[in-house]
Amino acid sequence: MLEPIADDALSMTEGRQALLTAALKAFAEFGMNGVSLRSITAQAGQLNQSAVRYHFGDKEGLVTAVLADVMAKLAPFQRESLAQLQARPEALAWTARELTQIMCQPFLQLFLDGPTGLQRIRFLSRLTWQEGGKGQALLVAAVQPYFMQFTAALMQLSPEKPAAAVALHTYLTVNTLIHGLADVTLLQTQPVFGLDTLQSTHPGALLDYFYNYLAGGLGS
C-alpha cells in the first residue's frame, strides 16, 4: 500500500507548480528579461524569496522548466498528428495544404487548450526574442525532433527542392506559426478588410487563410 504524501512534500509540489504557473504568465506577457525572480515569487504566493532558486536553480533553470511543462502539454497533440502521418500509405503523397495542417495542428490545439493556451504559445514566441540566443536554442531543441519526423513527406512535396531549402522553409513555417498564433487576438481587433468581424461572419475563415498562407510558403 502506498504511503500518503507528507504535508511538507505536498506543499513543495504545490509551491513548485505555483511558480511554474506564475512564471508562464509573466514570461508570456513580459518576456524572460522583463520580469524578476522576486516578482514571480510574489505572484506565486511564495513567502520564501529563495523558492525559485530552491526548485530551479536560477532564472534559466526556471525558463527551461516552464518550456518542459509546455512541451508536456503539447506532446499528446503531437502524437495524434504523427499517428495521422504514419497511417497514410507512403505512395499517397501529401499536398502542401494537407501536410501543413496536420503538422501544425498540435500548436493550434495547444492554443485552444484552456485559459492558459495563449500564454503557452506566447511563451514559445517570446523565447525567440530572449537575449543572447539562449531562448532560440532552447526552442529549436524542443520542437525540432517533432518536425524532423515530417522530413520525408516534406521532401516529397518538391523532390527538386534542395534539402537546405526544405529546412529553411520548414523553419520559417514553424516561426510564422508560433508568432502568428501569438498575435491572432491582435488581428481580431483590426478593422482592416473586416478582420475584426471575420470570425463571427465566417467561422474558421481566419484559420483557413492562415493555413493557406503557411502552405504557400512550405510548398514554394
PESULZI-V613265 format. One record per backbone hydrogen bond with DSSP energy under -0.5 kcal/mol. NH is the residue of the N-H (numbers start at 0). CO is the residue of the C=O. If there is no record, write none. Layout:
# PESULZI-V613265
nh->{NH	NH}
co->{CO	CO}
This chain:
# PESULZI-V613265
nh->{9	10	11	12	13	14	15	16	17	18	19	20	21	22	23	24	25	26	27	28	29	30	30	33	34	39	40	41	42	43	44	45	46	48	50	53	54	55	56	56	57	61	62	63	64	65	66	67	68	69	70	71	72	73	74	75	76	77	78	79	80	81	82	83	84	85	86	87	87	91	92	98	99	100	101	102	103	104	106	107	108	109	110	111	112	112	113	116	119	120	121	122	123	124	125	126	127	127	128	129	129	132	133	136	137	138	139	140	141	142	143	145	146	147	148	148	149	150	153	154	155	156	156	157	158	160	165	166	167	168	169	170	171	172	173	174	175	176	177	178	179	180	181	182	183	183	185	186	187	188	189	193	194	195	196	197	200	201	204	207	208	209	210	211	212	213	214	215	216	217	218	219}
co->{5	6	7	8	9	10	11	12	13	14	15	16	17	18	19	20	21	22	23	24	25	25	26	30	31	35	36	37	38	39	41	40	44	46	47	49	50	51	51	52	55	57	58	59	60	61	62	63	64	65	66	67	68	69	70	71	73	73	74	75	76	77	78	79	80	81	82	83	84	88	90	94	95	96	97	98	99	100	103	103	104	105	106	107	108	109	111	113	115	116	117	118	119	120	121	122	123	124	125	125	126	129	130	132	133	134	135	136	137	138	139	142	142	143	144	145	146	147	149	150	151	152	153	153	155	157	161	162	163	164	165	166	167	168	169	170	171	172	173	174	175	176	177	178	179	180	182	182	183	185	186	190	191	189	193	193	196	197	201	203	204	205	206	207	208	209	210	211	212	213	214	216}
